[in-house]
Amino acid sequence: MTDRPAPLPESAPAAEPSRHGEPTIEDVAAAAGVSIRTVSRVLNKSPKVNMQTRERIEAAIAALEFRPSLRARALAMRRSFLIGLIHHDRNALVLDSIQRGIVSVSSAHGYELIVHSTPREGAAAIADTLAFAGRSRVDGLIVLPPISGVAGLAQALDAAKVPAVAVSAVPLDGFAGVVLSDERGAGAQVARHLLGLGHRRLGLVNGPEDMASARERRAGFLAEIAAVPAASVAETAGDYGFAAGIAAAEALLAGPDAPTAIFAANDIMAAGVLKVAARRGIAVPAQLSVVGFDGSMLAQMVTPALTSVARPFGAMAAAATSHLIARIEGGSPPPPFYPDLVLTPAESSGPAPG
């Protein structure tokens, strides 16, 4: 037995009662001189209506300023017209950009967005995501890292017949689609930028070891530094949090051979580095260059403005949404989207001190 409502038969109209004097589907049908079922077919983008009739119905819809009921449409098409966003991210600025990117596409197709935070642990993440998909009855999911990298999640969603598109720093199997960002290459960009400014004593504030994004950024940065024999890197652990950035900077800047440049694996930790530098009276960038990662609004909010790798969160989210909706509706998927991660120099990086 299922807890989903029984679907309407094909012949049933996507009708709705009058809402406080607002025009109804019956009004549209009367104005266009057609049946309610024909109006329903136009609303549901059915190919079974000829162009002349379709144009007459669309003109009636526009003239009456008719707004179809999402519930009626969902029942008629056996869908919820809901998309779920699965995440485990404390960064509100990043999530805001992603949600805006999703809605920029989903709203144009009549879908609403539900946002759900889930545990990071493998079994708990899978169980929680499946439970959310079941009770919310979403038509599909967009899954952000680190949840997208949970082993077995893609296969569990496929078995449950829940279409899902992932965002990831590394290739993933099992999802309907993956928006892949080259974070290793971006880490290398940061290294080339700092080396080009003459820095040879560098510091690295890592992200969580169990997150692919942190591993990829570290690998790209260290590989580029290793090609310069005179360059060295002091590393500290981090967790993408502000407090971790502060603790890492205190450790890196305490000794006599402190780095002249620090790469923090996200903007929030980089803000922590800037705070410690200010507290210690270390001038940025005259005495210390600082580079972050994300290119979020925070990079412009801090002083000095933060040099950072900009990730086009909105465009990435929009691409994932387009792919998901195409999968839900049985259309052809859009071409693969490969976002450009570009280092954007600002006020926090400059030549190595003489």
C-alpha positions as a Markdown table, in Angstrom:
| # | Residue | x | y | z |
|---|---|---|---|---|
| 1 | Met | 0.0 | 0.0 | 0.0 |
| 2 | Thr | 1.2 | 3.5 | -0.8 |
| 3 | Asp | 0.6 | 6.8 | 1.0 |
| 4 | Arg | 0.5 | 8.8 | -2.2 |
| 5 | Pro | -2.9 | 10.0 | -3.3 |
| 6 | Ala | -4.5 | 8.0 | -6.1 |
| 7 | Pro | -3.8 | 9.7 | -9.5 |
| 8 | Leu | -6.7 | 11.1 | -11.4 |
| 9 | Pro | -7.8 | 9.2 | -14.5 |
| 10 | Glu | -6.5 | 10.6 | -17.8 |
| 11 | Ser | -9.9 | 12.1 | -18.6 |
| 12 | Ala | -10.2 | 14.1 | -15.4 |
| 13 | Pro | -9.8 | 17.8 | -15.8 |
| 14 | Ala | -7.2 | 19.8 | -13.9 |
| 15 | Ala | -10.1 | 22.0 | -12.6 |
| 16 | Glu | -10.2 | 24.1 | -9.5 |
| 17 | Pro | -12.9 | 26.0 | -7.6 |
| 18 | Ser | -13.2 | 29.8 | -7.9 |
| 19 | Arg | -10.8 | 31.5 | -5.6 |
| 20 | His | -12.3 | 34.7 | -4.2 |
| 21 | Gly | -13.5 | 35.8 | -7.6 |
| 22 | Glu | -10.3 | 34.9 | -9.5 |
| 23 | Pro | -10.8 | 33.3 | -12.9 |
| 24 | Thr | -10.9 | 29.6 | -13.1 |
| 25 | Ile | -10.1 | 27.0 | -15.7 |
| 26 | Glu | -13.9 | 26.9 | -16.5 |
| 27 | Asp | -13.7 | 30.6 | -17.3 |
| 28 | Val | -10.8 | 30.0 | -19.7 |
| 29 | Ala | -12.6 | 27.2 | -21.4 |
| 30 | Ala | -15.7 | 29.3 | -21.9 |
| 31 | Ala | -13.7 | 32.3 | -23.2 |
| 32 | Ala | -11.8 | 30.1 | -25.7 |
| 33 | Gly | -14.8 | 28.0 | -26.7 |
| 34 | Val | -13.2 | 24.7 | -25.8 |
| 35 | Ser | -13.5 | 22.0 | -23.3 |
| 36 | Ile | -11.9 | 22.1 | -19.8 |
| 37 | Arg | -9.9 | 19.1 | -20.8 |
| 38 | Thr | -8.4 | 20.9 | -23.8 |
| 39 | Val | -7.4 | 23.8 | -21.6 |
| 40 | Ser | -5.8 | 21.3 | -19.2 |
| 41 | Arg | -3.8 | 19.8 | -22.0 |
| 42 | Val | -2.4 | 23.3 | -23.0 |
| 43 | Leu | -1.5 | 24.0 | -19.4 |
| 44 | Asn | 0.2 | 20.6 | -19.1 |
| 45 | Lys | 2.1 | 21.3 | -22.4 |
| 46 | Ser | 0.5 | 18.3 | -24.2 |
| 47 | Pro | 1.3 | 18.0 | -27.9 |
| 48 | Lys | -2.3 | 16.9 | -28.6 |
| 49 | Val | -3.6 | 20.4 | -29.2 |
| 50 | Asn | -3.3 | 22.1 | -32.6 |
| 51 | Met | -1.5 | 25.4 | -32.8 |
| 52 | Gln | -4.6 | 27.5 | -33.6 |
| 53 | Thr | -6.5 | 26.2 | -30.6 |
| 54 | Arg | -3.5 | 26.5 | -28.4 |
| 55 | Glu | -3.0 | 30.1 | -29.3 |
| 56 | Arg | -6.7 | 30.9 | -28.7 |
| 57 | Ile | -6.5 | 29.3 | -25.2 |
| 58 | Glu | -3.2 | 31.1 | -24.4 |
| 59 | Ala | -4.8 | 34.4 | -25.4 |
| 60 | Ala | -7.8 | 33.7 | -23.1 |
| 61 | Ile | -5.4 | 32.8 | -20.3 |
| 62 | Ala | -3.6 | 36.1 | -20.8 |
| 63 | Ala | -6.7 | 38.2 | -21.1 |
| 64 | Leu | -8.2 | 36.7 | -17.9 |
| 65 | Glu | -4.9 | 36.7 | -16.0 |
| 66 | Phe | -5.6 | 33.1 | -15.1 |
| 67 | Arg | -3.1 | 31.4 | -12.7 |
| 68 | Pro | -3.4 | 27.6 | -12.8 |
| 69 | Ser | -3.5 | 25.9 | -9.4 |
| 70 | Leu | -0.3 | 24.1 | -8.7 |
| 71 | Arg | -2.2 | 21.4 | -6.8 |
| 72 | Ala | -4.6 | 20.8 | -9.7 |
| 73 | Arg | -1.7 | 20.6 | -12.2 |
| 74 | Ala | 0.2 | 18.2 | -10.0 |
| 75 | Leu | -2.7 | 15.9 | -9.7 |
| 76 | Ala | -3.3 | 15.9 | -13.4 |
| 77 | Met | 0.3 | 15.2 | -14.2 |
| 78 | Arg | 0.9 | 12.8 | -11.3 |
| 79 | Arg | 3.8 | 15.0 | -10.0 |
| 80 | Ser | 4.3 | 17.3 | -7.0 |
| 81 | Phe | 6.2 | 20.0 | -8.9 |
| 82 | Leu | 8.6 | 20.1 | -6.0 |
| 83 | Ile | 12.4 | 20.0 | -6.2 |
| 84 | Gly | 14.5 | 19.2 | -3.1 |
| 85 | Leu | 17.9 | 20.6 | -2.3 |
| 86 | Ile | 20.0 | 18.3 | -0.1 |
| 87 | His | 23.0 | 19.9 | 1.7 |
| 88 | His | 25.2 | 19.9 | 4.8 |
| 89 | Asp | 26.6 | 23.4 | 4.6 |
| 90 | Arg | 27.0 | 26.0 | 7.3 |
| 91 | Asn | 27.9 | 28.7 | 4.7 |
| 92 | Ala | 24.7 | 30.8 | 4.4 |
| 93 | Leu | 26.2 | 33.0 | 1.7 |
| 94 | Val | 27.0 | 30.0 | -0.6 |
| 95 | Leu | 23.5 | 28.4 | 0.0 |
| 96 | Asp | 21.8 | 31.7 | -0.8 |
| 97 | Ser | 23.5 | 31.9 | -4.2 |
| 98 | Ile | 22.7 | 28.3 | -4.9 |
| 99 | Gln | 19.1 | 28.6 | -4.0 |
| 100 | Arg | 18.7 | 31.7 | -6.2 |
| 101 | Gly | 20.3 | 29.8 | -9.1 |
| 102 | Ile | 17.9 | 26.9 | -8.7 |
| 103 | Val | 14.8 | 29.2 | -8.4 |
| 104 | Ser | 15.9 | 31.1 | -11.5 |
| 105 | Val | 15.2 | 28.0 | -13.5 |
| 106 | Ser | 12.7 | 26.0 | -11.5 |
| 107 | Ser | 10.1 | 28.8 | -11.2 |
| 108 | Ala | 10.0 | 29.3 | -15.0 |
| 109 | His | 9.0 | 25.6 | -15.2 |
| 110 | Gly | 6.4 | 25.8 | -12.4 |
| 111 | Tyr | 8.5 | 24.0 | -9.8 |
| 112 | Glu | 8.9 | 25.0 | -6.1 |
| 113 | Leu | 12.0 | 24.4 | -4.0 |
| 114 | Ile | 12.3 | 22.7 | -0.7 |
| 115 | Val | 15.7 | 22.9 | 1.1 |
| 116 | His | 16.7 | 20.1 | 3.5 |
| 117 | Ser | 19.9 | 19.8 | 5.6 |
| 118 | Thr | 21.0 | 16.2 | 6.2 |
| 119 | Pro | 23.6 | 14.5 | 8.4 |
| 120 | Arg | 27.1 | 13.8 | 6.8 |
| 121 | Glu | 27.5 | 10.3 | 8.1 |
| 122 | Gly | 27.0 | 7.7 | 5.3 |
| 123 | Ala | 24.2 | 5.5 | 6.6 |
| 124 | Ala | 22.4 | 8.4 | 8.3 |
| 125 | Ala | 22.7 | 10.6 | 5.2 |
| 126 | Ile | 21.2 | 8.0 | 3.0 |
| 127 | Ala | 18.4 | 7.2 | 5.4 |
| 128 | Asp | 17.6 | 10.8 | 6.0 |
| 129 | Thr | 17.6 | 11.7 | 2.3 |
| 130 | Leu | 15.3 | 8.8 | 1.4 |
| 131 | Ala | 12.9 | 9.7 | 4.2 |
| 132 | Phe | 12.8 | 13.3 | 3.1 |
| 133 | Ala | 12.2 | 12.4 | -0.5 |
| 134 | Gly | 9.4 | 10.1 | 0.6 |
| 135 | Arg | 7.5 | 12.4 | 2.9 |
| 136 | Ser | 7.9 | 15.5 | 0.7 |
| 137 | Arg | 7.1 | 13.7 | -2.5 |
| 138 | Val | 9.6 | 15.7 | -4.5 |
| 139 | Asp | 9.9 | 15.0 | -8.2 |
| 140 | Gly | 13.7 | 15.1 | -7.9 |
| 141 | Leu | 16.7 | 16.2 | -5.9 |
| 142 | Ile | 19.8 | 18.4 | -6.3 |
| 143 | Val | 22.5 | 17.1 | -4.0 |
| 144 | Leu | 25.4 | 19.3 | -2.9 |
| 145 | Pro | 28.8 | 18.2 | -1.5 |
| 146 | Pro | 29.7 | 16.7 | 0.8 |
| 147 | Ile | 26.4 | 14.7 | 0.7 |
| 148 | Ser | 26.8 | 14.0 | -3.0 |
| 149 | Gly | 30.0 | 12.1 | -2.2 |
| 150 | Val | 28.4 | 9.7 | 0.3 |
| 151 | Ala | 29.0 | 6.2 | -0.9 |
| 152 | Gly | 25.8 | 4.4 | -1.9 |
| 153 | Leu | 23.6 | 7.5 | -1.9 |
| 154 | Ala | 23.2 | 7.7 | -5.7 |
| 155 | Gln | 22.4 | 4.0 | -6.0 |
| 156 | Ala | 19.8 | 4.2 | -3.1 |
| 157 | Leu | 18.1 | 7.1 | -4.8 |
| 158 | Asp | 18.0 | 5.3 | -8.1 |
| 159 | Ala | 16.5 | 2.2 | -6.5 |
| 160 | Ala | 13.8 | 4.5 | -4.9 |
| 161 | Lys | 13.2 | 6.0 | -8.4 |
| 162 | Val | 14.1 | 9.5 | -7.2 |
| 163 | Pro | 15.9 | 11.4 | -10.0 |
| 164 | Ala | 18.9 | 13.2 | -8.6 |
| 165 | Val | 21.6 | 15.6 | -10.0 |
| 166 | Ala | 24.8 | 16.1 | -8.0 |
| 167 | Val | 27.3 | 19.0 | -7.6 |
| 168 | Ser | 30.8 | 17.7 | -7.0 |
| 169 | Ala | 34.5 | 18.4 | -7.1 |
| 170 | Val | 35.2 | 14.9 | -8.4 |
| 171 | Pro | 33.5 | 12.6 | -10.8 |
| 172 | Leu | 30.6 | 10.6 | -9.3 |
| 173 | Asp | 28.7 | 7.5 | -10.6 |
| 174 | Gly | 25.1 | 6.7 | -10.3 |
| 175 | Phe | 23.5 | 10.2 | -10.5 |
| 176 | Ala | 21.3 | 11.4 | -13.4 |
| 177 | Gly | 23.9 | 14.1 | -13.9 |
| 178 | Val | 26.8 | 15.8 | -12.2 |
| 179 | Val | 27.9 | 19.4 | -12.3 |
| 180 | Leu | 31.7 | 19.0 | -11.9 |
| 181 | Ser | 34.0 | 21.9 | -10.8 |
| 182 | Asp | 37.8 | 21.7 | -11.3 |
| 183 | Glu | 38.9 | 22.6 | -7.8 |
| 184 | Arg | 42.3 | 21.0 | -8.2 |
| 185 | Gly | 43.0 | 23.3 | -11.1 |
| 186 | Ala | 41.7 | 26.3 | -9.0 |
| 187 | Gly | 44.1 | 25.4 | -6.2 |
| 188 | Ala | 46.9 | 25.5 | -8.7 |
| 189 | Gln | 45.8 | 28.9 | -9.8 |
| 190 | Val | 46.2 | 30.2 | -6.3 |
| 191 | Ala | 49.7 | 28.8 | -6.1 |
| 192 | Arg | 50.7 | 30.4 | -9.4 |
| 193 | His | 49.3 | 33.7 | -8.3 |
| 194 | Leu | 51.3 | 33.8 | -5.1 |
| 195 | Leu | 54.5 | 32.4 | -6.6 |
| 196 | Gly | 54.2 | 35.0 | -9.3 |
| 197 | Leu | 54.2 | 37.7 | -6.6 |
| 198 | Gly | 57.5 | 36.4 | -5.3 |
| 199 | His | 56.3 | 34.5 | -2.3 |
| 200 | Arg | 58.4 | 31.4 | -1.3 |
| 201 | Arg | 57.2 | 30.8 | 2.3 |
| 202 | Leu | 53.6 | 29.9 | 2.1 |
| 203 | Gly | 50.9 | 28.7 | 4.5 |
| 204 | Leu | 47.9 | 26.5 | 3.7 |
| 205 | Val | 44.8 | 26.3 | 5.9 |
| 206 | Asn | 43.1 | 23.1 | 4.8 |
| 207 | Gly | 39.4 | 22.2 | 4.7 |
| 208 | Pro | 38.1 | 19.0 | 6.3 |
| 209 | Glu | 40.1 | 15.9 | 5.3 |
| 210 | Asp | 37.0 | 13.9 | 4.5 |
| 211 | Met | 35.7 | 16.4 | 1.9 |
| 212 | Ala | 36.7 | 16.0 | -1.7 |
| 213 | Ser | 36.7 | 19.7 | -2.3 |
| 214 | Ala | 39.3 | 20.3 | 0.4 |
| 215 | Arg | 41.5 | 17.4 | -0.9 |
| 216 | Glu | 41.3 | 18.7 | -4.5 |
| 217 | Arg | 42.2 | 22.3 | -3.5 |
| 218 | Arg | 45.1 | 21.1 | -1.4 |
| 219 | Ala | 46.4 | 18.7 | -4.2 |
| 220 | Gly | 46.4 | 21.4 | -6.8 |
| 221 | Phe | 48.1 | 24.0 | -4.6 |
| 222 | Leu | 50.8 | 21.6 | -3.4 |
| 223 | Ala | 51.6 | 20.2 | -6.8 |
| 224 | Glu | 52.2 | 23.7 | -8.2 |
| 225 | Ile | 54.4 | 24.7 | -5.2 |
| 226 | Ala | 56.4 | 21.5 | -5.5 |
| 227 | Ala | 57.6 | 22.6 | -8.9 |
| 228 | Val | 59.5 | 25.5 | -7.4 |
| 229 | Pro | 62.5 | 24.1 | -5.3 |
| 230 | Ala | 62.9 | 27.3 | -3.2 |
| 231 | Ala | 59.3 | 27.3 | -2.1 |
| 232 | Ser | 58.0 | 25.7 | 1.1 |
| 233 | Val | 54.5 | 25.2 | 2.6 |
| 234 | Ala | 53.4 | 25.0 | 6.2 |
| 235 | Glu | 50.1 | 23.3 | 6.6 |
| 236 | Thr | 47.4 | 23.5 | 9.2 |
| 237 | Ala | 44.1 | 21.6 | 9.6 |
| 238 | Gly | 40.8 | 23.4 | 9.2 |
| 239 | Asp | 37.1 | 22.7 | 8.9 |
| 240 | Tyr | 35.8 | 25.6 | 6.7 |
| 241 | Gly | 34.8 | 27.5 | 9.8 |
| 242 | Phe | 35.8 | 31.0 | 11.0 |
| 243 | Ala | 37.2 | 29.7 | 14.3 |
| 244 | Ala | 39.4 | 27.2 | 12.4 |
| 245 | Gly | 40.8 | 30.1 | 10.3 |
| 246 | Ile | 41.7 | 32.0 | 13.5 |
| 247 | Ala | 43.4 | 29.0 | 15.1 |
| 248 | Ala | 45.3 | 28.2 | 11.9 |
| 249 | Ala | 46.5 | 31.7 | 11.5 |
| 250 | Glu | 47.7 | 31.9 | 15.1 |
| 251 | Ala | 49.7 | 28.7 | 14.6 |
| 252 | Leu | 51.2 | 29.8 | 11.2 |
| 253 | Leu | 52.1 | 33.3 | 12.2 |
| 254 | Ala | 53.6 | 32.5 | 15.6 |
| 255 | Gly | 57.1 | 31.5 | 14.5 |
| 256 | Pro | 60.1 | 33.5 | 13.3 |
| 257 | Asp | 59.8 | 32.0 | 9.8 |
| 258 | Ala | 56.1 | 32.8 | 9.4 |
| 259 | Pro | 54.8 | 32.6 | 5.8 |
| 260 | Thr | 54.5 | 35.7 | 3.7 |
| 261 | Ala | 51.3 | 34.3 | 2.1 |
| 262 | Ile | 48.5 | 32.1 | 3.3 |
| 263 | Phe | 46.0 | 30.3 | 1.2 |
| 264 | Ala | 42.8 | 29.4 | 3.2 |
| 265 | Ala | 40.6 | 26.8 | 1.6 |
| 266 | Asn | 37.5 | 28.9 | 1.8 |
| 267 | Asp | 36.6 | 32.6 | 2.4 |
| 268 | Ile | 35.3 | 32.1 | 5.9 |
| 269 | Met | 38.6 | 30.7 | 7.1 |
| 270 | Ala | 40.5 | 33.4 | 5.2 |
| 271 | Ala | 38.4 | 36.0 | 7.1 |
| 272 | Gly | 39.8 | 34.4 | 10.3 |
| 273 | Val | 43.3 | 34.8 | 9.0 |
| 274 | Leu | 42.7 | 38.5 | 8.3 |
| 275 | Lys | 41.4 | 39.0 | 11.8 |
| 276 | Val | 44.5 | 37.5 | 13.3 |
| 277 | Ala | 46.8 | 39.5 | 11.1 |
| 278 | Ala | 45.0 | 42.7 | 12.2 |
| 279 | Arg | 45.2 | 41.7 | 15.8 |
| 280 | Arg | 49.0 | 41.1 | 15.5 |
| 281 | Gly | 49.6 | 44.3 | 13.6 |
| 282 | Ile | 50.6 | 42.5 | 10.4 |
| 283 | Ala | 49.8 | 44.6 | 7.4 |
| 284 | Val | 47.9 | 42.9 | 4.6 |
| 285 | Pro | 49.2 | 42.7 | 1.9 |
| 286 | Ala | 52.4 | 44.6 | 2.6 |
| 287 | Gln | 53.6 | 41.9 | 5.1 |
| 288 | Leu | 51.2 | 39.1 | 4.4 |
| 289 | Ser | 49.1 | 38.1 | 1.4 |
| 290 | Val | 45.9 | 36.2 | 2.0 |
| 291 | Val | 43.8 | 34.3 | -0.5 |
| 292 | Gly | 40.5 | 32.6 | 0.0 |
| 293 | Phe | 38.2 | 30.3 | -2.0 |
| 294 | Asp | 34.5 | 30.7 | -3.0 |
| 295 | Gly | 34.4 | 34.3 | -4.2 |
| 296 | Ser | 31.3 | 34.8 | -2.0 |
| 297 | Met | 29.9 | 38.2 | -0.9 |
| 298 | Leu | 32.2 | 37.9 | 2.1 |
| 299 | Ala | 35.2 | 38.5 | -0.1 |
| 300 | Gln | 34.0 | 42.1 | -0.7 |
| 301 | Met | 32.7 | 42.6 | 2.9 |
| 302 | Val | 36.0 | 42.2 | 4.7 |
| 303 | Thr | 38.9 | 44.8 | 4.8 |
| 304 | Pro | 41.0 | 44.5 | 2.8 |
| 305 | Ala | 38.9 | 43.0 | 0.1 |
| 306 | Leu | 39.8 | 39.3 | -0.3 |
| 307 | Thr | 41.6 | 37.8 | -3.2 |
| 308 | Ser | 39.6 | 34.6 | -3.9 |
| 309 | Val | 38.7 | 31.9 | -6.3 |
| 310 | Ala | 35.2 | 32.7 | -7.6 |
| 311 | Arg | 32.9 | 29.8 | -8.0 |
| 312 | Pro | 29.8 | 30.6 | -10.1 |
| 313 | Phe | 27.3 | 29.1 | -7.6 |
| 314 | Gly | 24.3 | 30.5 | -9.3 |
| 315 | Ala | 25.2 | 29.2 | -12.8 |
| 316 | Met | 26.2 | 25.8 | -11.4 |
| 317 | Ala | 22.9 | 25.5 | -9.6 |
| 318 | Ala | 20.9 | 26.6 | -12.6 |
| 319 | Ala | 22.7 | 24.0 | -14.8 |
| 320 | Ala | 21.9 | 21.3 | -12.3 |
| 321 | Thr | 18.3 | 22.4 | -12.2 |
| 322 | Ser | 17.9 | 22.4 | -16.0 |
| 323 | His | 19.4 | 18.9 | -16.1 |
| 324 | Leu | 17.1 | 17.6 | -13.3 |
| 325 | Ile | 13.9 | 19.0 | -14.9 |
| 326 | Ala | 14.8 | 17.5 | -18.2 |
| 327 | Arg | 15.2 | 14.2 | -16.5 |
| 328 | Ile | 11.9 | 14.5 | -14.6 |
| 329 | Glu | 10.0 | 15.5 | -17.8 |
| 330 | Gly | 11.6 | 13.0 | -20.0 |
| 331 | Gly | 13.3 | 15.6 | -22.2 |
| 332 | Ser | 16.8 | 15.6 | -23.7 |
| 333 | Pro | 19.4 | 16.7 | -21.1 |
| 334 | Pro | 21.2 | 20.0 | -21.7 |
| 335 | Pro | 24.9 | 20.0 | -22.7 |
| 336 | Pro | 27.4 | 19.3 | -19.9 |
| 337 | Phe | 28.2 | 22.4 | -17.9 |
| 338 | Tyr | 31.8 | 23.0 | -16.9 |
| 339 | Pro | 32.0 | 26.0 | -14.6 |
| 340 | Asp | 35.0 | 28.3 | -14.8 |
| 341 | Leu | 36.7 | 28.7 | -11.4 |
| 342 | Val | 38.7 | 32.0 | -11.7 |
| 343 | Leu | 41.0 | 33.5 | -9.2 |
| 344 | Thr | 40.0 | 37.2 | -8.7 |
| 345 | Pro | 42.8 | 39.4 | -7.4 |
| 346 | Ala | 41.8 | 42.0 | -4.9 |
| 347 | Glu | 43.4 | 44.0 | -2.0 |
| 348 | Ser | 44.6 | 41.1 | 0.2 |
| 349 | Ser | 47.4 | 39.9 | -2.1 |
| 350 | Gly | 50.5 | 41.6 | -3.2 |
| 351 | Pro | 54.3 | 41.3 | -3.8 |
| 352 | Ala | 56.3 | 39.4 | -1.2 |
| 353 | Pro | 57.9 | 41.7 | 1.3 |
| 354 | Gly | 61.5 | 42.6 | 0.4 |
